[in-house]
Amino acid sequence: MKTEVSVPNPIHEAAQRLANELGMSLSEFYVAALAAYVATYQNGDITRRLDEVYAKEDSGLDPGLVAIQVASIGEEKWGLNGGGPGGWRTRAIVQ
């Protein structure tokens, strides 16, 4: 579909430069830019609808489930301490 839009010169020039840097035609660039813009607003609508749901529903975890998750982790290797091969520290997870 072809359409005609008015774009201020500074925006058009910046779009042309970026399209060139990206190896895209100006038409491809505008399609990609519009698609990204539309996706951003569609995602915002999803977030708004989820916020509405969670305003009414409890989203907290059951304490029993949290205890099971913590127990399943056990000891976990984390972070480099820089001392020796591998340099891993071990810590126990305690709730």
NORMO-V970200 format. One record per residue. N is the residue number from 1. RES is the residue in three letters. SS is DSSP state (a for helix, b for strand, c for the rest). PHI is phi as a letter, one per 30 degrees, with the letter a starting at -180 (NA if undefined). D_FIRST is the distance of its C-alpha to the first C-alpha in whole Angstrom. Layout:
N,RES,SS,PHI,D_FIRST / N,RES,SS,PHI,D_FIRST
This chain:
1,MET,c,NA,0 / 2,LYS,c,c,4 / 3,THR,c,b,7 / 4,GLU,c,b,10 / 5,VAL,c,b,13 / 6,SER,c,c,17 / 7,VAL,c,b,18 / 8,PRO,c,e,22 / 9,ASN,a,e,23 / 10,PRO,a,d,25 / 11,ILE,a,d,22 / 12,HIS,a,d,20 / 13,GLU,a,d,23 / 14,ALA,a,d,24 / 15,ALA,a,d,20 / 16,GLN,a,d,21 / 17,ARG,a,d,24 / 18,LEU,a,d,23 / 19,ALA,a,e,20 / 20,ASN,a,d,23 / 21,GLU,a,d,25 / 22,LEU,a,d,23 / 23,GLY,c,i,22 / 24,MET,c,c,19 / 25,SER,c,d,16 / 26,LEU,a,d,15 / 27,SER,a,d,12 / 28,GLU,a,d,13 / 29,PHE,a,d,15 / 30,TYR,a,d,13 / 31,VAL,a,d,11 / 32,ALA,a,d,15 / 33,ALA,a,d,16 / 34,LEU,a,d,14 / 35,ALA,a,d,15 / 36,ALA,a,d,18 / 37,TYR,a,d,18 / 38,VAL,a,d,17 / 39,ALA,a,d,20 / 40,THR,a,d,22 / 41,TYR,a,d,22 / 42,GLN,a,d,22 / 43,ASN,a,d,25 / 44,GLY,a,d,27 / 45,ASP,a,d,26 / 46,ILE,a,d,28 / 47,THR,a,d,31 / 48,ARG,a,e,31 / 49,ARG,a,d,32 / 50,LEU,a,d,34 / 51,ASP,a,e,36 / 52,GLU,a,d,37 / 53,VAL,a,d,38 / 54,TYR,a,d,40 / 55,ALA,a,d,42 / 56,LYS,a,c,43 / 57,GLU,c,c,44 / 58,ASP,c,d,46 / 59,SER,c,c,44 / 60,GLY,c,d,48 / 61,LEU,c,d,49 / 62,ASP,c,d,52 / 63,PRO,a,e,55 / 64,GLY,a,d,56 / 65,LEU,a,d,53 / 66,VAL,a,d,53 / 67,ALA,a,d,57 / 68,ILE,a,d,56 / 69,GLN,a,d,53 / 70,VAL,a,d,55 / 71,ALA,a,d,58 / 72,SER,a,d,56 / 73,ILE,a,d,55 / 74,GLY,c,i,58 / 75,GLU,b,c,59 / 76,GLU,b,b,56 / 77,LYS,b,d,56 / 78,TRP,b,a,54 / 79,GLY,b,i,54 / 80,LEU,b,c,55 / 81,ASN,c,c,59 / 82,GLY,c,i,59 / 83,GLY,c,c,63 / 84,GLY,c,i,63 / 85,PRO,c,e,61 / 86,GLY,c,i,58 / 87,GLY,c,h,59 / 88,TRP,b,d,58 / 89,ARG,b,c,60 / 90,THR,b,c,60 / 91,ARG,b,b,60 / 92,ALA,b,c,61 / 93,ILE,c,d,58 / 94,VAL,c,b,60 / 95,GLN,c,c,59
